[in-house]
């Protein structure tokens, strides 16, 4: 079955960096659009980054210039590089494949001093 597994979440200080990974089973990230979403307590789930099947990337205004989404086909993995992290970036981050509406289990990112 299609499966997405996120990893890389951690506790980080403001201004720090993290790289999240999303490993896909069955589907190939090179021919599928992949999204990163996040959800903070008490807030709606928010789309933060997208990489389309042709490699085009898009970002939410709140992360533009700080986050970078990329993919590495030989490992069937999509990454989210997060720099200049702020406390408001604290959330559970989810990988999502819209073609099959498949979600990962989520990975916790906490930005705090």
C-alpha positions in Angstrom: 0.0 0.0 0.0 1.0 3.6 -0.5 2.8 4.9 2.6 4.5 8.2 3.6 6.9 8.3 6.6 8.2 11.6 7.9 11.2 12.1 10.1 13.5 14.9 11.3 11.3 16.8 13.7 13.0 18.0 16.9 13.3 20.8 19.5 15.3 23.7 18.0 16.1 27.2 19.2 14.8 30.3 17.4 17.0 31.0 14.4 18.0 27.4 14.0 17.5 24.9 11.2 16.0 21.5 10.7 15.6 19.2 7.7 12.5 17.0 7.5 12.3 13.9 5.3 9.4 12.2 3.7 10.0 8.7 2.4 7.4 7.3 0.0 6.5 3.6 -0.6 5.0 2.3 -3.9 4.5 5.8 -5.4 7.5 7.6 -7.0 8.1 11.1 -5.8 9.6 12.0 -9.2 6.2 11.7 -10.9 3.9 12.8 -8.1 3.2 16.1 -6.5 4.1 16.1 -2.8 2.9 18.7 -0.2 4.1 19.6 3.2 1.4 20.7 5.7 1.6 21.7 9.3 -0.9 22.0 12.1 -0.4 23.8 15.4 -2.6 23.3 18.4 -5.9 25.1 18.0 -5.3 26.0 14.4 -6.3 24.6 11.0 -3.9 22.5 9.0 -1.9 24.8 6.8 -0.2 24.0 3.4 3.4 25.3 3.7 5.2 23.9 0.6 4.5 22.0 -2.6 6.7 20.3 -5.2 4.9 19.3 -8.4 5.6 16.4 -10.6 7.5 18.7 -13.0 9.7 20.0 -10.2 8.0 23.4 -9.7 7.9 24.6 -6.1 5.5 26.8 -4.2 5.5 28.1 -0.6 3.1 29.8 1.8 3.9 33.4 2.4 4.7 32.6 6.1 7.7 30.4 5.1 8.8 32.0 1.8 12.5 32.6 1.8 13.1 30.4 4.8 11.9 26.9 3.8 13.0 24.9 0.7 11.2 21.8 -0.6 13.2 19.3 -2.7 13.2 15.7 -3.8 15.9 13.0 -4.4 14.5 10.3 -6.6 17.1 7.6 -5.9 15.9 7.5 -2.3 12.3 8.2 -3.2 12.4 11.0 -0.6 11.1 14.6 -0.4 12.8 17.0 2.0 11.8 20.2 3.7 14.8 22.3 4.7 13.7 24.8 7.4 16.0 27.8 8.2 15.6 30.8 10.4 13.0 29.0 12.5 10.6 31.0 14.6 8.4 30.0 17.5 5.3 30.3 15.3 6.7 27.5 13.1 6.0 25.1 16.0 3.6 22.4 14.7 3.2 18.8 13.6 4.5 18.6 10.0 2.8 16.2 7.6 3.8 14.9 4.2 0.9 14.6 1.7 0.5 13.0 -1.7 -2.7 14.5 -3.3 -3.1 12.1 -6.2 -3.9 9.3 -3.7 -4.8 11.6 -0.7 -2.2 9.8 1.4 -0.8 11.4 4.6 2.2 10.6 6.7 2.0 10.2 10.5 3.5 13.6 11.2 6.7 14.7 12.9 6.8 17.3 15.7 8.8 20.5 15.3 9.1 22.7 18.3 10.9 26.1 18.2 11.7 27.4 21.6 14.5 28.8 23.7 
